[in-house]
Amino acid sequence: MKKITTNLPARPKRDYTIHVSDNAIEEIGSLYDFAAYSKVFIVTDSVVGPLLLDKLIAALPVTADSITLPIGDGQKSIKSIETIWTAMHAAGCDRKSLVINLGGGVIGDLGGFAAATYMRGVDFLNVPTTLLAQVDSSVGGKTGFNFDGIKNLVGTFDQPIGVVIDTGTLTTLPKREFLSGFAEIIKHGLVSDKAYFEQATAKLPLEFSQDELADIISRSCEIKAEVVEHDETETGARKLMNFGHTVGHAIEALSLGAEQPLLHGEAVSIGMVAEAAISQQLGMLAESEFHEIEQALSNAGLPIKMNDSSVDKLLEKMRSDKKNDSGNINFTLLKGIGSAVYDQRVEQSAIIEALHAVMRQNT
């Protein structure tokens, strides 16, 4: 089992370990003192629950209650939070209870927020079951939900007591979901580690062995943990993780009403191409590197273009992004593969040019 420790200098009592193995769920009972909690409550969804809930409950040394939510980003709402709170109260959860989030990023965000706010906060443990959640959202303590049409507008920074990554859960993951996770893997390399970018793009995602994939997941967790250690609440260096997300979140939000909405990683992939294009426009990124990024994402089976959309609507969503200040749209941009800078303000004309560049009508 691989172990990555997240050290939080400002709050050393909240340091925690990320465990990675191909049977981590079966081993979970030996990793934490579950008997120290008055109640264990599991939050999962209607896809993951039938596959893994019984396995998790059997691995726990104590009894546990649970709630199963419908799937989809559309569930990231205050209504779902209220549903979790109600179920926790009905189960007799008190301030010494533990919430276990079993699922992808939506479950981690919802369950984490519910735990962070129930009775002013109870402990929670993340057991991410999608590649996207394993390499990104389960680490770092961001919780929350969508509100008023804006991605993750309401939320908290509250760290889990740990993260348990079972790579065996990926064997049941649909191909599209698996590929979506590689967007965040590639992003980690682009913003902070060129060698890791080359490692993660050396093969097609489905060609990596289980051992290679475990190494990739672990390195992504290390990168994310290192950033969180230096900037837990995203006032500085953690903003590097937002590369591709300013445009990507706008694209994702607008796609929610479509017959087949984009997955988070798919939207971020397009967002990374757009924001790499801005980086190139500003003379920060070489044209050859831009094309290398575009090709790497395409080779990974990720979209690099979006259907023709309204630039005005995209700009409106981007202006509502919680990362902005004083009405200015802030970007994280690349100054080369493996190096990024944050809090970059960009002229609207450059943003519009980049948005047109990722629309299919211009291919």
VOPA-38219 format. One record per residue: residue in three letters; x negated, y, z negated of N, C-alpha, C in turn. Coordinates in steps of 0.001 Angstrom, whole numbers, padded with zeros to 6 digits, always signed. Atoms other than C-alpha are relative to their C-alpha. Layout:
AlaXYZXYZXYZ ...
END
This chain:
Met-000843-001199+000000+000000+000000+000000-000877+001246+000000 Lys+000718-001272-000061-001320+003423+000983+000658+000986-000963 Lys-000522-000974+000949-000960+006227-001563-000577+001377+000298 Ile+000406-001386-000195-001065+009973-000968+000575+000798-001153 Thr-000468-000785+001138-000873+012310-003957+000204+001450+000401 Thr-000276-001418-000193+000756+015711-003745-000239+000705-001325 Asn+000344-000735+001212-000867+017980-006316+000533+001423+000094 Leu-000593-001336+000010+000989+021160-007232-000639+000795-001128 Pro+000748-000709+001047-001439+023448-009109+000873+000869-000898 Ala-000859-000878+000799+001316+025820-010219+000922-000788-000924 Arg-000909+000831+000807+003406+022941-011577-000556-001419-000072 Pro+000651+001310+000008+001092+020001-012384+000885-001138-000479 Lys-000889+001056+000462+003864+018102-014136+000913-000506+001115 Arg-000825+000416-001132+005618+017888-010743-000827-000650+001105 Asp+000789+000757-000963+002727+016173-008949+000688-001339+000264 Tyr-000637+001290-000294+003928+013039-007172-000770-000740+001079 Thr+000696+000878-000936+002766+010135-005048+000926-000432+001125 Ile-000694+000537-001179+003820+009116-001550-000537-001407+000215 His+000388+001397-000185+003758+005316-001192+000390-000448+001410 Val-000263+000462-001371+003477+003773+002282-000379-001462+000131 Ser+000283+001404-000310+003792+000064+003082+001148-000557+000830 Asp-001040+000586-000855+005790-002297+005288+001083-000724-000802 Asn-001054+000597+000840+007811-003632+002324+000162+000801-001291 Ala-000002-000873+001181+007866-000639-000031+001298-000075-000784 Ile-001274+000074+000720+011562-001005-000856-000008-001186-000969 Glu+000061+001173+000874+010966-004493-002258-000905+000250-001207 Glu+000957-000270+001068+008124-003089-004390+000414+001167-000893 Ile-000347-001250+000664+009974-000011-005625+000175-000146-001515 Gly-000246+000203+001424+010872-001517-009003-001239+000116-000860 Ser+001249-000069+000765+007208-001586-010029-000672+001365+000091 Leu+000645-001291-000237+006469+001977-008921+000434+001087-000975 Tyr-000554-001033+000880+008651+003952-011354+000670-000641-001204 Asp-000651+000473+001225+010086+003622-014846+001493+000356+000079 Phe-001420-000282-000199+013738+003451-013854+000795-000113-001295 Ala-000699+000173+001278+014730+002369-017372+000002+001288-000825 Ala+000053-001267+000738+013822+005875-018559+001189+000899+000338 Tyr-001145-000800-000422+016911+007217-016759+001304-000599-000506 Ser-001291+000463+000504+020445+007027-018117+000874-000581+001111 Lys-000800+000438-001140+021887+006466-014645-000824+000163+001269 Val+000609-000106-001325+020553+005760-011149+001126+000069+001019 Phe-001061-000241-000969+022684+007080-008308-000622+000129+001392 Ile+000581+000052-001347+021962+006347-004626+000912+000725+000986 Val-000711-000666-001091+022971+008602-001729-000506-000583+001312 Thr+000395+000570-001285+022987+006953+001701+001066+000333+001041 Asp-000992-000274-001041+024899+007015+004995+000556-001290+000584 Ser-000762+001152-000498+027183+004731+006961-000779-000886+000969 Val+000857+000845-000838+024393+003437+009217-001055-000699-000852 Val+001070+000565+000829+021584+002934+006695+000562-000872-001121 Gly-000574+000727+001124+023828+001768+003863+000208-001488+000253 Pro-000224+001432-000254+024972-001520+005444-001287-000789+000220 Leu+001257+000688-000284+021364-002323+006383-000904-000130-001222 Leu+001043-000052+001029+019403-001377+003272+000483+000226-001423 Leu-000453-000330+001348+021598-000419+000304-000094-001204-000936 Asp+000052+001191+000859+021943-003954-001075-001444-000396-000308 Lys+001421+000331+000192+018208-004531-000586-000620+000901-001052 Leu+000535-000939+000986+017376-001404-002572+000546-000294-001389 Ile-000608+000276+001302+019833-002191-005353-000603-001263-000622 Ala+000584+001251+000504+018411-005725-005637-001430+000200-000501 Ala+001394-000236+000381+014878-004316-005943-000125+000840-001267 Leu+000037-000845+001193+015800-001961-008793+000157-000848-001261 Pro-000117+000765+001245+015369-003247-012367+001196+000426-000845 Val-001189-000483+000703+018536-001383-013411+001166+000018+000978 Thr-001165-000111-000870+022074-001139-012084+000072+001412+000582 Ala-000086-001305-000648+022926+001719-009742+001365+000184+000637 Asp-001198-000378-000747+025981+003510-008393-000441+000649+001299 Ser+000392-000559-001288+026081+004864-004864+001169+000695+000681 Ile-000991-000600-000893+027897+006974-002308-000532-000118+001413 Thr+000362+000125-001409+027900+006433+001457+000707+001098+000786 Leu-000537-001112-000770+028350+009506+003653+000045-000333+001481 Pro+000031+000156-001460+029200+009689+007361-001341+000476+000544 Ile+001290-000379-000571+026233+010132+009688+000108+001309+000782 Gly+000059-001141-000898+025130+013181+011619-000345+001308-000665 Asp+000372-001300+000521+023745+016673+011202+001216+000840-000344 Gly-001230-000711+000312+027328+017905+011180+000453-000198-001434 Gln-000351+000255+001404+027559+016452+007660-000787+000887-000965 Lys+000808-000845+000884+024996+018937+006331+000783+001265-000352 Ser-000906-001088+000352+027650+021113+004747+000247+000016-001499 Ile-000341-000104+001406+028804+022333+001357+001058-001035-000377 Lys-001010+001024+000273+031697+019886+001672-000659-001324-000394 Ser+000712+001241+000344+029258+016956+001643-000665+000107-001359 Ile+000604-000207+001319+027448+018444-001352+001050-000186-001086 Glu-001091+000136+000975+030761+018691-003205+000394-001460-000158 Thr-000335+001427+000054+031489+015059-002307-001003-000758-000868 Ile+001038+000653+000810+028161+013980-003834+000145+000382-001469 Trp-000181-000429+001389+028664+016078-006974+001172-000720-000657 Thr-001200+000644+000541+032149+014629-007438-000271-001462-000321 Ala+000312+001417+000216+030878+011059-007058-000972-000186-001162 Met+000947+000092+001117+027994+011681-009457+000718+000196-001327 His-000746-000255+001237+030356+013092-012059+000876-001189-000355 Ala-000869+001161+000231+032759+010181-011634-000802-001204-000490 Ala+000852+001119+000409+029846+007765-012093-000617+000202-001377 Gly+000529-000270+001333+028933+009406-015385-001427+000496-000011 Cys+001363-000528-000034+025693+011009-014262-000134+001179-000965 Asp+000280-001117+000894+024172+013336-016836-001358+000587+000368 Arg+001236-000696-000330+021014+015451-017008-001224-000913+000002 Lys+001102+000965-000011+018864+012341-017476+000174-001046+001094 Ser-000234+000919-001112+020069+010710-014272-001045+000176+001096 Leu+000900-000028-001152+018026+009920-011157+000805-000227+001270 Val-000615+000175-001313+019225+010351-007574-001038-000585+000947 Ile+000866+000576-001031+017672+008139-004880+000635+000273+001353 Asn-000489-000318-001339+018058+009393-001317-000510-001035+000989 Leu+000336+001094-000910+018114+006417+001062+000548+000331+001386 Gly-000469-000355-001332+018269+007574+004668-000957+000941+000690 Gly+000817-000933-000762+016997+010119+007140-000008+001381-000614 Gly+000157-001354+000496+016464+013836+006857+001265+000630-000530 Val-001278-000562+000463+020142+014707+006475+000289-000456-001421 Ile-000249+000537+001343+020504+012424+003454-000997+000575-000993 Gly+000995-000567+000897+017261+013690+001953+000313+001441-000370 Asp-000343-001404+000253+018334+017322+002334+001236+000128-000881 Leu-001248-000076+000762+021847+016751+001000-000175-000554-001412 Gly+000187+000618+001312+020923+014381-001819-000960+000791-000869 Gly+000946-000804+000748+017983+016535-002807+000633+001273-000548 Phe-000664-001221+000462+020105+019691-002997+001010-000322-001096 Ala-000979+000382+001018+022860+017912-004915-000701-000284-001330 Ala+000754+000303+001228+020275+016628-007413-000585+001269-000616 Ala+000645-001220+000497+018540+020003-007671+000975+000943-000689 Thr-001000-000932+000537+021799+021712-008612+000972-000643-000978 Tyr-000925+000682+000904+023789+019061-010521-000475+000187-001440 Met+000357-000285+001393+023806+020084-014199-001327+000760-000094 Arg+001204-000833-000103+021063+022589-013246-001258-000793+000336 Gly+001136+000733-000532+018859+019866-011856-000298-001320-000666 Val+000426+001321+000459+018158+016148-012159-001082-000494+000960 Asp+001062+000553-000838+015252+014106-010790+000580-000703+001223 Phe-000381+000796-001172+015412+012626-007318-001231-000627+000638 Leu+001039+000790-000648+013375+010105-005363+000399-000188+001462 Asn-000311+000149-001417+013169+010006-001557-000471-001342+000539 Val+000328+001236-000711+013282+006716+000365+000407+000217+001454 Pro-000353-000342-001378+013192+007962+003984-000037-001212+000919 Thr-000115+001188-000848+014251+005462+006631-000143+000307+001482 Thr+000274-000359-001390+013640+007399+009864-001434+000504+000091 Leu+001374-000472-000168+010245+008257+011293-000083+001501-000263 Leu-000014-001442+000191+011157+011945+011302-000035+000359-001483 Ala-000041-000273+001439+011992+011911+007595-001274-000467-000690 Gln+001197+000550+000644+008969+009778+006715-001209+000914+000166 Val+001190-000810-000243+006442+012139+008287+000207+001475-000335 Asp-000207-001426+000183+008097+015439+007480+000945+000351-001136 Ser-000965-000605+000921+011310+016216+005622-000004-000598-001399 Ser-000011+000622+001331+010863+013753+002735-001089+000545-000904 Val+001147-000517+000741+007630+015495+001681+000092+001527-000068 Gly+000083-001446+000095+007498+019019+000341+001097+000686-000768 Gly-000998-000548+000904+010692+019544-001627+001002+000966+000590 Lys-001047-000843-000581+012871+021409+000869+001318-000764-000037 Thr-001332+000606+000001+016554+020657+000287+000992+001039+000505 Gly-000985-000996-000407+019704+022257+001638+000992-000503+001023 Phe-001026+000346-000984+022486+022365+004171+000223+001173+000945 Asn-000309-001019-000998+023704+024256+007222+001198+000821-000468 Phe-001108-000864+000429+025999+027212+006671+000199+001117+001014 Asp-000364-001076-000923+027817+029665+008926-000705-000161+001343 Gly+000609+000275-001294+026350+027986+012003-001511+000099+000035 Ile+001457-000151+000065+022738+028421+010810-000614-001212-000684 Lys+000679+001158+000553+020409+025482+010203-000630+000326-001357 Asn+000653-000066+001316+019447+025057+006524+000013+001399-000609 Leu-000075-001365+000513+020641+028543+005602+000003+000033-001528 Val-000082+000065+001459+021311+027481+002000-000830-001191-000484 Gly+000807+001109+000487+018813+025430+000037-000899+000400-001154 Thr+000920-000209+001112+016188+025094-002663-001353-000612+000338 Phe+001264+000728+000049+012551+024154-003122+000021-000769-001309 Asp+000001+000827+001205+012655+021248-005551-000665-001326+000356 Gln+000800+001163-000376+010084+018458-005479+000602-001308-000527 Pro-000420+001316+000495+011013+014762-005706-000993-000522-001017 Ile+000963+000640+000903+009420+012543-008334-000925-000916+000794 Gly+000823+000851-000851+008026+010521-005441+000670-000248+001332 Val-000508+000374-001317+008433+009319-001874-000430-001436+000266 Val+000279+001411-000272+008676+005630-000958+000299-000255+001473 Ile-000132+000178-001447+008050+004998+002741-000195-001462+000354 Asp+000015+001401-000431+008898+001515+003983+000000-000004+001523 Thr+000084-000036-001468+007652+001289+007570+000796-001116+000645 Gly-000837+001074-000534+009643-001908+007967+001380+000477+000410 Thr-001327-000514-000354+012811+000200+008141+000033+000509+001436 Leu+000038-000555-001354+011641+001544+011505+000346-001033+001063 Thr-000289+001046-000987+012245-001819+013186+001459+000016+000439 Thr-001424-000073-000358+016000-001145+013157+000383+001379+000533 Leu-000275-001368-000440+015668+002488+014247+000207+000035+001514 Pro-000185-000138-001451+017128+003288+017687-001191+000708+000635 Lys+001174-000548-000685+014459+004191+020252+000015+001524+000004 Arg-000087-001463-000077+015718+007754+020603-000366+000647-001339 Glu+000313-000516+001333+015500+008336+016835-001489-000148-000294 Phe+001428+000246+000229+012019+006812+016722-000843+001038+000740 Leu+000750-000972-000791+010747+009050+019518+000154+001412-000557 Ser-000231-001313+000591+012307+012082+017841-001001+000290-001113 Gly+000957-000171+001083+010008+011515+014877-001389+000379+000475 Phe+001335-000311-000509+006950+011799+017075-000184+001479+000290 Ala+000133-001443-000197+007716+015469+017690-000709+000631-001195 Glu+000629-000562+001193+006775+016277+014079-001434-000514-000157 Ile+001355+000548+000047+003735+013974+014265-000918+000820+000904 Ile+000788-000784-000952+002472+015809+017351-000174+001429-000510 Lys+000096-001351+000560+003252+019147+015683-001090+000087-001060 His+001016-000014+001051+001066+018264+012697-001402+000074+000597 Gly+001293-000062-000666-001850+017646+015028-000243+001342+000658 Leu+000151-001269-000720-001222+020805+017036-000370+001151-000926 Val+000223-001158+000876-001237+023131+014033-001216-000144-000908 Ser+001065+000109+001001-004024+021641+011936-001081-001044+000242 Asp+000979+001080-000114-005942+018634+013289-000022-000521+001439 Lys+000077+000395-001406-006987+018221+016927-000272-001495+000148 Ala+000316+001431-000079-008442+014758+016298+001245-000848-000251 Tyr-001247+000722+000285-005116+013635+014843+000961+000117+001187 Phe-000817-000165-001209-003278+015083+017856-000438-001007+001058 Glu+000520+000943-000999-005538+012992+020101+000307-001442-000386 Gln-000330+001343+000486-004997+009905+017933+001469-000325+000249 Ala-001443+000241-000082-001210+010281+017939+000526-000006+001429 Thr-000443-000035-001404-001028+010832+021696-000843-000907+000891 Ala+000873+000890-000762-003594+008203+022739+000772-001127+000679 Lys-000871+001037-000555-000788+005723+023406+001425+000536+000047 Leu-001422-000305+000095+002923+005835+024054+000469-000404-001391 Pro-000414+000284+001380+004774+005846+020712+000308-001461-000287 Leu-000393+001388+000240+006133+002316+021099-001155-000984+000179 Glu+001152+000872-000211+002674+000949+021932-000875-000131-001254 Phe+000807+000084+001214+001212+001574+018465+000379-001237-000807 Ser-000264+001138+000878+000849-001480+016220+000553+000506-001322 Gln-000530-000387+001306+002440-001494+012770-001086+000622-000876 Asp+001103-000553+000795-000960-000865+011171-000373+001395+000498 Glu+000315-001318-000565-001690+002015+013554+001071+001016-000367 Leu-001105-000894+000331+001725+003479+012896-000060+000401-001475 Ala+000135-000318+001433+001187+003254+009122-001094+001032-000221 Asp+001077-000985+000101-002088+005160+009557+000467+001376+000467 Ile-000506-001266-000537-000344+007834+011634+000963+000644-000996 Ile-000949-000522+000985+002481+008207+009120-000741+000545-001221 Ser+000757-000419+001179+000003+008432+006252-000739+001309+000263 Arg+000731-001235-000306-002065+011117+008007+000948+001186+000088 Ser-000982-001085-000038+001039+013194+008714+000395+000411-001412 Cys-000346-000303+001396+001986+012929+005038-001136+000748-000690 Glu+001148-000696+000574-001549+014001+004066-000018+001465+000435 Ile+000001-001373-000517-001346+017068+006303+001097+000815-000659 Lys-001117-000717+000612+002070+018016+004958-000284+000252-001490 Ala+000278-000144+001432+000978+017411+001344-001057+001070-000256 Glu+001058-000999+000167-002169+019509+001767+000560+001414+000126 Val-000597-001323-000202-000124+022445+003048+000890+000367-001183 Val-000902-000254+001123+002485+022121+000281-000781+000322-001266 Glu+000834-000262+001186-000255+022024-002363-000452+001459-000065 His+000481-001379-000050-001477+025443-001224+001135+001017+000026 Asp-001091-000955-000180+001942+026981-000605+001335-000731-000106 Glu-001197+000814+000221+004890+025188-002169+001268+000654+000536 Thr-001266-000666-000322+007548+027822-001460-000055+000818+001289 Glu+000071-000555-001358+006482+028871+002047-000125+001523+000034 Thr+000298-001430-000065+005117+032329+001400-001240+000266+000851 Gly+001224-000156-000783+001949+031679+003401-000242-001171+000923 Ala+000483+001034-000916+000198+028670+004913+001042-001047+000376 Arg-001012+001004-000344+003256+026395+004784+000791+000410+001244 Lys-000690-000467-001203+004711+028544+007565-000605-000611+001264 Leu+000597+000682-001151+002287+026729+009879+000879-001164+000466 Met-000863+001131-000324+004752+023813+009730+001219+000414+000834 Asn-001165-000482-000745+007321+026030+011475-000249+000104+001493 Phe+000246-000056-001436+005640+025796+014873+001064-000811+000754 Gly-001041+000651-000794+008344+024969+017414+001380+000111-000590 His-001285+000016+000693+011103+025514+014876+000816+001275+000176 Thr-000777-001232-000187+012046+029147+015509+000895-000143+001222 Val-000803+000277-001199+013166+028309+019048+000755-001313-000169 Gly-000610+001324+000118+013878+024674+018190+001276-000016-000807 His-001213-000041+000814+016392+025405+015437+001143+000678+000738 Ala-001046-000677-000779+018271+027789+017736+000580-000941+001052 Ile-000452+000969-001010+018429+025152+020480+000831-001096-000653 Glu-000711+001069+000708+019502+022488+017984+001376+000462-000454 Ala-001278-000519+000493+022238+024682+016484+001002+000156+001134 Leu-000914-000188-001131+023710+025516+019892+000433-001332+000615 Ser-000342+001299-000591+023662+021858+020911+001002-000787-000837 Leu-000860+000771+000899+025789+020751+017945+001408-000179+000565 Gly-001335+000115-000581+028974+021390+019913+000041-000821+001272 Ala+000063+000786-001232+027797+019305+022875+000480-001425-000228 Glu-000465+001394+000086+029059+015813+023648-001092-000884-000597 Gln+001132+000728+000580+025576+014479+022810-001020+001024-000505 Pro+000909-001016+000544+023802+016964+020507-001444-000491-000004 Leu+001410+000337+000086+020027+017078+020505-000355-000433-001422 Leu+000567+000347+001298+018223+015337+017682-001001+001075-000389 His+000891-001054+000487+016028+017547+015510-001341-000020+000733 Gly+001308+000087-000651+012767+016274+017002+000055+000365+001466 Glu-000152-000355-001409+014087+016686+020535+000047+001522+000167 Ala-000096-001461-000063+015003+020331+019901-001346+000640-000337 Val+001310-000538+000388+011657+020967+018189-001016-000205+001126 Ser+000902+000233-001129+009843+019426+021163+000142+001112+001035 Ile-000230-001099-000946+011447+021953+023500-000484+001317-000607 Gly+000446-001199+000695+010788+024651+020910-001509+000147+000018 Met+001460-000062-000026+007091+023737+020809-000510+000416+001370 Val+000407-000408-001345+006830+024074+024579+000222+001505+000167 Ala-000294-001433-000117+008509+027503+024416-001000+000835-000798 Glu+000894-000788+000851+006308+028692+021558-001465-000142+000430 Ala+001324+000125-000613+003185+027291+023226-000096+000933+001212 Ala-000028-000917-001144+004236+029286+026309-000214+001442-000467 Ile+000226-001338+000563+004410+032425+024150-001464+000160-000387 Ser+001412-000037+000388+000970+031596+022754-000893+000227+001215 Gln+000785-000175-001227-000357+031334+026303+000178+001417+000556 Gln-000260-001355-000488+001325+034597+027344-000843+001034-000738 Leu+000725-000948+000834-000441+036364+024469-001516-000199+000054 Gly+001430+000234-000153-003821+034985+025489-000626-000790-001120 Met+000500+000761+001145-004131+032792+022409-000290-001453+000367 Leu+000081+001413-000368-003810+029414+024139-000364-000097+001476 Ala+000418+000176-001394-005571+028306+027322+001100-000690+000800 Glu-001005+000617-000866-003388+027323+030255-000163-001514+000026 Ser+000246+001444-000012-005047+023890+030304+000539-000666-001262 Glu-000518+000553+001246-004115+023355+026649+001529-000004+000004 Phe-001455-000024-000112-000517+024418+027335+000488-001214+000776 His-000428+001144-000816-000229+021792+030064-000286-001327-000708 Glu+000303+001213+000781-001885+019204+027788+001097-000260-001036 Ile-001072+000118+000986+000754+019883+025124+001285-000452+000674 Glu-001210+000340-000740+003584+019732+027637-000032-001462+000429 Gln+000132+001373-000475+002270+016443+029044+000077-000993-001160 Ala-000012+000893+001160+001748+014905+025591+001421-000228-000505 Leu-001388+000126+000457+005341+015617+024560+000826-000807+000998 Ser-000728+000749-001029+006690+014314+027861-000365-001478-000029 Asn+000452+001391+000076+004566+011162+027607+000599-000721-001199 Ala-000571+000585+001215+005998+010603+024125+001507-000227+000133 Gly-001426+000225-000223+009471+010423+025659+000883+001094-000551 Leu-000745-001122+000572+010495+013808+024295+000352+001017+001083 Pro-000375-001001-001000+012348+016504+026243-000889+001236-000085 Ile+000766-001246-000027+010380+019568+027329+000800+001105+000689 Lys-000921-000960-000604+013297+021295+029058+001372-000168-000626 Met-001380+000089+000482+016831+022108+027957+000939+000374+001129 Asn-000999-000400-000967+020011+022464+029920+000156+001514-000033 Asp-000192-001448-000095+020719+025982+031126+000881+000481-001154 Ser-000722-000489+001161+021846+027940+028094+000003+001519+000014 Ser-000079-001443+000109+022677+031483+027102-001188+000533-000790 Val+001143-000600+000686+019521+033417+026286+000474+000887-001140 Asp-000522-000892+001039+021603+035919+024331+000410-000785-001244 Lys-000427+000807+001139+023091+033166+022153-001210-000586-000726 Leu+001216+000522+000627+019657+031659+021553-000683+001084-000821 Leu+000613-001110+000737+018266+035049+020557+000784+000331-001258 Glu-000845-000270+001169+021226+035566+018233-000282-000999-001109 Lys+000325+001021+001002+020511+032273+016482-001386+000240-000581 Met+001362-000224+000467+016819+033104+016281-000073+001199-000937 Arg-000010-001173+000883+017547+036484+014703+000576-000335-001370 Ser-000604+000413+001275+019543+034668+011998-000881-000971-000769 Asp+000893+000972+000623+016616+032366+011184-000473+000512-001357 Lys+000364-000398+001365+015811+032409+007461-001467+000365-000136 Lys+001426-000312+000072+012075+032758+008258-000292+001453+000378 Asn+000213-001377-000435+012586+036297+009579-000043+000963-001182 Asp-000063-001050+001018+012119+039523+007634+000249+001341+000684 Ser-000335-001344-000496+013537+043018+008177+000463-000018+001449 Gly-000543+000079-001348+015241+041836+011355-000998-000418+001055 Asn+001028+000410-000957+011973+040743+012976-000056-001521+000092 Ile+000132+001439-000218+011691+037267+014523-001472-000365-000168 Asn+001373+000414+000278+008570+035610+013127-000292-001362+000611 Phe+000401+001243-000639+006720+032880+014991-001286-000534-000615 Thr+001295+000639+000183+004000+030389+014235-000490-000355+001397 Leu+000516+000185-001352+001815+030306+017334-001352-000701-000040 Leu+001257+000731-000094-001173+028300+018529-001112+000890+000536 Lys+001184-000635-000579-004641+029681+019058-000984-001065+000474 Gly+000736+001161-000481-005794+026328+020359+000616-001245-000599 Ile-000516+001249+000558-004878+022686+019828-000739-000303-001299 Gly+000578+000246+001313-005443+022032+016131-000146+001248-000843 Ser+000140-001240+000747-005254+025663+015047+001213+000892+000267 Ala-001199-000827-000144-002284+027963+014389-000054+001191-000945 Val-000147-001181+000846-001366+031322+012908+001493+000268-000187 Tyr-001411-000227+000295+001896+032361+011273+000300+001492-000112 Asp-000485-001382+000117+003971+035549+010884-000382+000852+001207 Gln+000307-000717-001224+003466+036533+014507+001278+000613+000581 Arg-001139-000682-000593+005875+039141+015828-000230+000133+001500 Val+000127+000100-001451+006559+038873+019545+001025+000905+000659 Glu-000932-000839-000752+008108+041287+022014+001117-000855+000585 Gln-001150+000756-000489+011590+040255+023110-000194-000463+001435 Ser+000210+000377-001408+010506+040197+026760-000794-001296+000103 Ala+000798+001230-000009+007936+037479+025978+000835-001190-000460 Ile-000881+001073+000475+010537+035441+024071+000934-000433+001120 Ile-000936+000309-001090+012997+035676+026961-000704-000762+001118 Glu+000759+000699-001043+010321+034636+029467-000252-001456-000389 Ala+000259+001361+000473+009490+031581+027325+001268-000843+000022 Leu-001271+000733-000019+013170+030621+026998+000372-000403+001415 His-000282+000352-001392+013641+030765+030750-000920-001118+000491 Ala+000966+001006-000432+010527+028626+031147+000386-001415-000418 Val-000381+001345+000453+012095+025729+029216+001430-000365+000413 Met-001334+000339-000510+015452+025803+031027-000138-000798+001293 Arg+000124+000908-001129+015988+023063+033582+000218+000668+001354 Gln-000288-000647-001275+017283+025438+036239-001276+000606+000599 Asn+001237-000594-000495+013733+026771+036507-001051-001043+000335 Thr+000972+001041-000299+012071+023410+037075-000089-000206+001501 
END
